[in-house]
């Protein structure tokens, strides 16, 4: 699973042209897999991408006694009839760098009465503290004990509905509350919830299982606990982040890419910015075509935000395209406090990007400032040249990849295995789009 080589050599300057397919969203599929634990009967999930994060979650489910099978490409079946306890060492061996284990807590408390969570990994893009998760679990009546091995959570008196208000509309914490509240006794009111399309798709899955969940105005979600949930059959929402990544790749390489499986409604915020920069797109029933129509790219100002704002995962690949815009672009990062680390490599390739560690306090803002906000100014156009690059994180890694594809000369990119966490069949897709590279798998 994933990339078997740690290095790829790319010769840049060739437009990417062709068709690629995106399957289910990493940020939905992995959570849907966890949700299967809540079902007393088997579940079926379709549109599953062949990425390493899916394999991590599959391994964790199997540690807990879930029988996972794949009857066809992109399809997983989950038999949860024999869920059993697991030890820290087993969990840690399968968890790897994933932060998914924290979301197992609610389902495991309902099924087993306990949950064990090892130290969490994930991309190094900021603290991403789990305090929101633990505070939410405590609100339901869970007892959290920290040990030298990790976190041990129990519910000696069962889980009860709670009134919870998140200090920030965290996607992960919202998922935690949903996966815990659906089987908790009584009603849960969640205020300041995340409402991303992946959250709505998870709610749809839970409703199929028998949950009673209503999404109210002003980011309020009400969950009425039920005694039993059945399995589900579901086709996953497409991966919005992968769509935006390939759109940016088309733009920066002067290419033309049809992304099969993309839908307009969930991409509207990105599409607006893509058009402002100077990109062109055409919406079809079965996907979206993205291309560079010629002419100069234009600078933009972007503020990342929770849905329906501009996703933080979209800004990294788009910044590569903004290095070729005529003028100064500004990107305010309001979600993670260390997401511009990847720009150092772009500057080594010839870009002119300045990171402002505490943001731009005098710049007109739409999103309220947060303490750890950063900003980046990108002045262009600046021709990029080949370089030796090391992938820092998932989205930053894809950004380095498309920078190399657009640059003059040869680039060597190491640690590319990280990219397979969220991008399915990346090597095959590059080949299908006509990229000039050498990769020994």
C-alpha positions, 0 to 999 in steps of 0.5 A: 500500500502506498508508494514503495520508493521514497524518491521521484525525479521530475523534469518540469515544463510540460503541461499536464493534460488528460483525465484522472478520477477521484474517489471518496474523500479521505476525510469522510471515508476514514470516519465512515469506517469508524462509524461502522463500529457502531452498527450491530449488522454489517456495513458497506462503503463504496468509493473508497480510495486506495490510500494509506490512511484507509489501510491504517484504519482498516488495520485498526478495525481488524485489531478490534475484531472487525472483519474487513473485506473488499469484494471489488475495487473501491468497496469495503465491507465491515462485519462488526459481530465480534468486536473485542478489546485491544492492547496499546501495543497492538493499536500503536503498531497499526496507528502509525502517524494517523490521528484517526484513533481518537475518533474510535473512542465513542464507538468503543465506549458504546461497544466495549466500555473502554477505549485506549488511544496511543500518542497521536501522529499526523502531519506536522502542521501545528498543534492540533490539540486533542483537548476538544475531543477529551473535553467532549468525551468528559461531557458525556460522562467518560473518565479520561486517564493518561498513562505512560502508554497513552490515554485510557478512557472508560464510562463507568456510568454509561454515556449521557447526552450533553450540551457542548459548545466548541470554542472553534468549529473543529471538524474532528471534535464535531465528528467525535461528538456525533460518533459518541452522541448517537448512542448516548442516553438522552439528547445532545446539543452541539453548538459551534459545530463544523458543517463541512460537506464531509460532516454532512455525509457522515451525518447521512451515514449515521441517519442510515444506521438509525440515528436521529440528527438534525442540523439547526441554524447557526452551526447547531446540531441536535442528536437524540440518542438511540439504543441500537444502530444497524449497519449502512450502505453508502457511496462516499462523497468525492475528495474535494481536496484532491480536486483542488490539488489537480486544478492547481496543477493544471493552472501552474503547468498551463495544462488541461485536466478533467477531474472525473467524479468532481461536483460543482456544489461542494467546490463553489468557494474554490471555483470562485477563487480559481476563476479570479486567479485566471483559471478556467473550468467547465462543469460536466455531469460526471466531473469538472475540467480545469485548464489554463486559458492563456494570458496572465494570472492575477493576484488574489487575497485569500483567507482560509476558514472552516466551511463554507470558507476557503479550505486550508488544504486548498491554499498550499497547492494554489500558492504554487500557481500564485507564484506565477501571478502578476502582482502580490497575492496574500494568503491568511492562514487562520486554521493551522499555525504552521502551514507555510513551512512548505514555502521555504522549498518554493523560495529555493526554486525561485519563488518570492514568498514572505511568511509573516509569523503573526499575520498582517494586523493592519490588513482588512479582514473578513475572518476574526483573528486567531492567536496563531494566525500566519500570513504569506505574501507571494510576489510574482511572476517568478520563474521556478527552477528545479531543486532537491526537495523533501516532502514535509506533509501531505498537502505541502508534498503535493505542492512541491510535486506540482512546483517541480512539474512546472519548473525549468529543469530537473527536481528530485523529491524525497519522502514522497510516501507521505503523499500516498496518505491522501492521493490515490495512485499518484504515480499512475495519474502523473503518467496518465497526464503526461508528466515527465518523471522517473520513479522506481517502485 
